[in-house]
Amino acid sequence: MSYFTDALSTFTKDFAYGGAIRHLVDEGYDVDRIIREFHYPIPRENIEKMVADYQSNKTVV
């Protein structure tokens, strides 16, 4: 996969689901609960990465 295609895919997923997933994390949801209750059509690994990135950036700010 090219760098551009990978970046576009990441951007699209973040735009479509990122805000909702970050909101759920702020509400105390973990990855398992997000997957169980919301059935987002993206792989678990992507949700785990979004959550981990958000939590690590959130503690920095």
URVENDA-V489801 format. One record per residue. N is the residue number from 1. RES is the residue in one small letter. OMEGA is omega as a letter, one per 30 degrees, with the letter a starting at -180 (none if undefined). D_LAST is the distance of its C-alpha to the last C-alpha in Angstrom with 2 decimals. Layout:
# URVENDA-V489801
n = [N;N]
res = [RES;RES]
omega = [OMEGA;OMEGA]
d_last = [D_LAST;D_LAST]
This chain:
# URVENDA-V489801
n = [1;2;3;4;5;6;7;8;9;10;11;12;13;14;15;16;17;18;19;20;21;22;23;24;25;26;27;28;29;30;31;32;33;34;35;36;37;38;39;40;41;42;43;44;45;46;47;48;49;50;51;52;53;54;55;56;57;58;59;60;61]
res = [m;s;y;f;t;d;a;l;s;t;f;t;k;d;f;a;y;g;g;a;i;r;h;l;v;d;e;g;y;d;v;d;r;i;i;r;e;f;h;y;p;i;p;r;e;n;i;e;k;m;v;a;d;y;q;s;n;k;t;v;v]
omega = [a;l;a;a;l;l;l;l;l;l;a;l;l;l;a;a;a;a;l;a;l;l;l;l;l;l;l;l;l;a;a;a;l;a;a;a;a;l;l;a;l;a;l;a;l;l;l;l;l;a;a;l;a;a;a;l;a;a;l;a;none]
d_last = [32.37;31.50;28.08;28.34;29.44;26.63;23.99;25.82;26.00;22.29;21.61;24.34;23.17;19.60;21.18;23.69;21.80;18.07;17.28;19.69;18.48;14.81;16.42;18.66;16.01;14.46;18.13;18.53;20.41;20.65;21.97;25.55;25.47;23.95;26.75;29.40;28.88;27.86;29.72;27.54;29.77;27.48;27.73;26.03;24.48;22.66;21.28;20.29;18.48;16.62;15.62;14.70;12.64;10.77;10.32;9.29;6.63;5.55;5.61;3.80;0.00]
